Amino acid sequence: MAKTTPAQFVQEVRQEVAKVTWPTRKETMVSTAMVFLMVILAALFFFLVDEILAVGMRLIFGFGG
């Protein structure tokens, strides 16, 4: 395995960073909004499932949260 000098390493890192296609501000905002939307939908789904299960437990066992 070839040894790399620190200067060569920094040069290679800069070359790789130059190849990166960075998202635009609009793409970042849309992606962020979609993440928040999916988090809200997942939270609502699990809340509803939890409530349904709690009602079922109360009906079956006569107790529950």
N, C-alpha and C positions, 0 to 999 in steps of 0.2 A: 504494500500500500504506500503510495507516494505521500511524502510529507508536504504540507502546504504552509507557506509562510503567512503570518498575519496580514501582510499587505496584499498578498495574492487572494487570500480569503475575502477580504473586504472588497476587492475588485470583482470577484465572482458574485458576491452578494449583490453589489450594485448592478451588475449585468442582469441578474435574475429579477431584481426589483423593477428594472426598466421594461421587462417583458410583461409585467402584470397589467391587466386591463382593469382599472379601477372603476367602480360603478359611479354613475352620475348622481347628483343630489336627488333628482326625481326618482331614480331607481332605488336609492337608499330609503327615501321617504315611503315609497309604495311597499317595499319589502317590510319596513318597520310596521306600517299600518296593517299589513297582512298578518304579521306575527301577533300583534295585539288582538286582532279579530279572532284568530284561531285560539288564542289563550282564553278569550272571553267565551267562545263557543264551547271549548273543552270544559271550562269551569261550570257553565250552565248545564252541560250534559251530565257531568258527574254529580252536580247538586241534585238534579232531577232523579237520577238513578238512586242516590242515597236516600232521598225522600220517599221514593217508591218502596225501597227495601225497608225503611223504617216503618212505614204504614203496614207493610206485610208482616213485619215482626210483631207489631202491636196487635194485629188481627190474630195471628197464630198463637202467640205466647201471652198476650194481654199486658205486655210491658214494652218499653223501648224509649228512645230519646224523644 
